[in-house]
Amino acid sequence: MRKPLIAGNWKMHGSMAFVAEFATALRNNETLPGDVDLLLFPPAPYLAPLAQALAGVPVGLGVQNIHREANGAFTGEIAAEMARDIGARWTLAGHSERRSLFSESDEVVAGKVAAAVRAGLVPVLCVGETLAERDAGSAEAVVARQVRAVSEVAGVEALAAATLAYEPVWAIGTGRTASPGQAQEMHALIRGLVAELCGKKVADGTRILYGGSVKPDNADALLAQPDIDGALVGGASLEAAGFVRIAAAGSVTMGSASRQPPR
């Protein structure tokens, strides 16, 4: 079995006061599960303060975005090496909001995955289809294209080093959620693709998260699916108690025995 991973993406929310309040709530929460990996993606300006506030608390930290180049005239961007230098160990890549709002192509996303691996960061590669693509019957083809692009552009080693997250675009911030069956079907497809590209051993150890309006009241059913290894949580991760309740769902539904090393 793969150790559950619950990741919170704060997006463009927060303040120094919020960081202090969230960290205190997390530190004082006596129900923090020990058999689930926790991970937070705050806005980059708050990563170092959050790391300091959570010192000693078993929570990983990452950045929401990196540039695919190590340095250069890219005003406003953050290199993977810079992210690691300030304490990040993870990064998102290919989040649907980056793909849609900032026109990031599969090639750009693959470049960011490669940059993350070179810098020693673990990329969380996000893939998923829009409502129009699902309604057109092309959801599986879209997700397969996004996964294959990383292997083709960045190499199978970069794909093998990634954690993946399936996030149906139509379920992000809309209150809609893929049914457990829909989510499991796509997660199984993704694991099969990783097995095809990187080998079964890699696929068996790769964690694939579900992202798309995950909340405490739907986490149990989603995380009970055999190929769903955790959650990439958006809005619900802004409330510490709710974030911990989602983590607890991972602990209860997935158990804690026979863990693979976290990736």
C-alpha positions in Angstrom: 0.0 0.0 0.0 1.0 3.6 -0.6 1.1 6.1 2.3 -1.7 8.6 2.0 -0.8 12.1 1.2 -3.1 15.1 1.9 -1.9 18.3 0.3 -3.4 21.7 0.8 -3.2 24.3 -2.0 -3.8 27.8 -0.5 -3.7 29.4 -3.9 -3.6 33.2 -3.6 -4.9 33.4 -0.1 -3.3 34.2 3.2 -1.5 36.8 5.3 1.1 36.8 8.0 -1.7 36.7 10.6 -3.3 33.8 8.8 -0.1 31.8 8.7 0.4 32.3 12.5 -3.2 31.3 13.2 -3.2 28.3 10.9 0.2 27.0 12.3 -1.0 27.4 15.9 -4.2 25.5 15.1 -2.3 22.7 13.4 0.3 22.5 16.2 -2.4 22.3 18.9 -4.6 19.8 17.0 -4.4 16.5 19.0 -6.0 14.5 16.2 -3.2 15.0 13.7 -2.8 11.5 12.1 0.6 10.0 12.2 0.1 7.6 9.4 -0.7 10.2 6.7 1.7 12.6 5.0 0.6 16.2 5.2 1.8 18.8 2.7 1.0 22.5 2.3 1.4 24.8 -0.7 1.2 28.4 0.6 1.8 31.5 -1.6 5.6 31.8 -2.0 6.0 34.9 0.3 4.6 32.9 3.2 6.6 29.7 2.8 9.5 30.6 5.0 7.3 32.1 7.8 5.1 29.0 7.7 8.1 26.7 7.9 9.3 28.6 10.9 5.9 28.5 12.6 5.5 24.8 11.9 9.0 23.8 13.0 8.8 20.3 14.6 5.4 19.6 13.1 5.5 16.8 10.4 4.1 18.8 7.5 5.9 19.1 4.1 6.0 22.4 2.3 6.0 23.3 -1.4 5.5 26.2 -3.8 2.6 26.5 -6.2 4.7 27.3 -9.2 8.2 27.4 -10.6 9.8 28.4 -13.9 11.4 25.8 -16.1 14.7 27.7 -16.4 17.2 27.9 -13.5 17.7 31.6 -13.9 17.3 34.4 -16.4 15.3 37.5 -17.3 12.0 36.2 -16.2 10.5 39.0 -14.1 8.2 37.8 -11.4 9.1 34.1 -11.7 10.7 31.7 -9.2 13.3 29.1 -10.2 13.1 25.6 -8.7 16.5 26.1 -7.1 15.3 29.3 -5.4 12.2 27.5 -4.1 14.4 24.8 -2.6 16.7 27.5 -1.1 13.9 29.0 0.9 12.7 25.6 2.3 10.4 24.1 -0.3 10.7 20.4 -1.0 7.7 20.1 -3.3 6.1 22.0 -6.2 2.9 21.9 -8.1 3.2 21.6 -11.9 0.3 21.8 -14.4 -2.4 22.9 -12.1 -5.5 23.5 -14.2 -5.5 27.2 -13.2 -2.0 27.5 -14.6 -3.0 25.7 -17.7 -6.1 27.8 -18.3 -5.4 31.2 -16.9 -1.7 31.4 -17.9 -1.9 29.3 -21.0 0.7 26.7 -19.9 1.0 24.1 -22.5 1.8 20.4 -21.9 5.4 21.2 -23.0 5.8 24.1 -20.5 4.4 21.8 -17.7 6.8 19.1 -18.7 9.7 21.6 -18.5 8.6 22.5 -15.0 8.5 18.9 -13.9 12.1 18.4 -15.3 13.3 21.6 -13.5 11.8 20.4 -10.2 13.5 17.1 -10.4 16.9 18.7 -11.3 16.6 20.9 -8.3 15.7 18.1 -5.9 12.0 19.0 -5.6 9.2 16.5 -5.8 6.8 17.7 -8.5 3.0 17.1 -8.1 2.0 16.8 -11.7 -1.7 17.9 -12.1 -3.7 16.5 -15.0 -7.4 16.7 -15.8 -10.1 17.4 -18.4 -12.6 20.3 -18.8 -16.3 19.7 -18.7 -16.5 20.2 -22.5 -13.8 17.5 -23.0 -15.6 15.1 -20.7 -18.9 15.7 -22.4 -17.2 15.1 -25.8 -16.0 11.7 -24.5 -12.3 12.7 -24.7 -11.5 12.9 -21.0 -9.3 9.8 -21.0 -7.4 11.0 -24.2 -6.8 14.4 -22.7 -5.4 13.0 -19.4 -3.3 10.4 -21.3 -1.9 13.2 -23.5 -0.9 15.3 -20.4 0.8 12.4 -18.8 2.6 11.2 -21.9 3.9 14.8 -22.6 6.0 14.7 -19.4 7.6 11.4 -20.5 8.2 12.6 -24.0 9.6 16.1 -23.1 11.2 15.5 -19.7 11.9 11.8 -19.9 10.6 8.8 -18.1 12.9 9.5 -15.1 11.1 12.8 -14.5 7.7 11.2 -14.7 8.8 8.4 -12.3 9.9 11.0 -9.8 6.6 12.7 -9.7 3.5 12.4 -7.6 0.4 12.8 -9.7 -2.9 14.5 -9.1 -6.1 14.0 -11.1 -8.2 17.2 -10.9 -11.2 17.3 -13.2 -11.3 21.0 -14.1 -15.1 21.0 -13.9 -15.0 20.1 -10.3 -12.5 22.7 -9.1 -14.1 25.5 -7.1 -17.5 24.7 -8.4 -18.8 22.6 -5.5 -19.1 19.7 -8.0 -17.1 16.6 -7.4 -16.4 13.6 -9.5 -18.2 10.5 -8.1 -15.9 8.0 -6.4 -16.4 5.7 -9.3 -15.5 8.4 -11.9 -12.4 9.3 -9.9 -11.3 5.7 -9.4 -11.7 5.0 -13.1 -9.4 7.9 -14.1 -6.9 7.1 -11.3 -6.7 3.5 -12.6 -6.1 4.8 -16.1 -3.3 7.1 -14.9 -1.6 4.3 -13.0 -1.8 2.1 -16.1 -0.1 4.8 -18.1 2.7 5.2 -15.5 3.1 1.4 -15.6 3.3 1.5 -19.4 5.8 4.3 -19.5 7.9 3.7 -16.3 7.2 0.1 -15.4 4.9 -1.6 -13.0 7.2 -1.3 -9.9 7.2 2.5 -10.3 3.5 2.6 -10.9 2.8 0.6 -7.8 4.7 3.1 -5.7 3.4 6.3 -7.3 0.9 8.2 -5.3 -2.0 9.6 -7.3 -4.1 12.2 -5.5 -7.6 13.4 -6.3 -8.3 17.1 -6.5 -11.6 18.8 -7.1 -13.8 20.3 -4.4 -12.5 17.8 -1.7 -14.2 18.5 1.6 -14.4 16.7 5.0 -17.9 15.4 4.0 -16.8 13.7 0.8 -13.2 12.7 1.6 -14.2 9.3 3.1 -15.8 7.9 -0.1 -13.1 9.3 -2.4 -10.2 8.1 -0.3 -11.7 4.6 0.0 -11.0 3.9 -3.7 -8.1 1.6 -4.3 -6.1 3.9 -6.7 -6.8 7.2 -4.9 -3.8 7.7 -2.6 -4.8 11.1 -1.1 -6.1 14.5 -2.0 -5.0 17.8 -3.4 -7.3 20.1 -1.4 -8.1 23.7 -2.4 -10.5 25.9 -0.4 -11.0 23.4 2.4 -7.3 23.5 3.2 -7.7 27.1 4.4 -9.3 25.9 7.6 -6.9 23.8 9.8 -9.5 21.7 11.5 -11.2 20.7 8.2 -7.8 19.9 6.6 -7.0 17.6 9.5 -10.4 15.9 9.2 -9.7 15.2 5.5 -6.3 13.7 6.6 -8.1 11.6 9.2 -10.3 10.2 6.4 -7.1 9.1 4.6 -5.9 7.4 7.8 -9.2 5.6 8.4 -10.0 4.5 4.9 -6.5 3.5 3.8 -5.0 2.1 6.9 -1.4 2.3 7.9 0.3 -1.0 7.2 2.8 -2.0 4.5 3.8 1.5 3.4 5.9 2.3 0.4 8.5 5.0 0.9 6.8 8.4 0.4 7.3 9.9 -3.1 
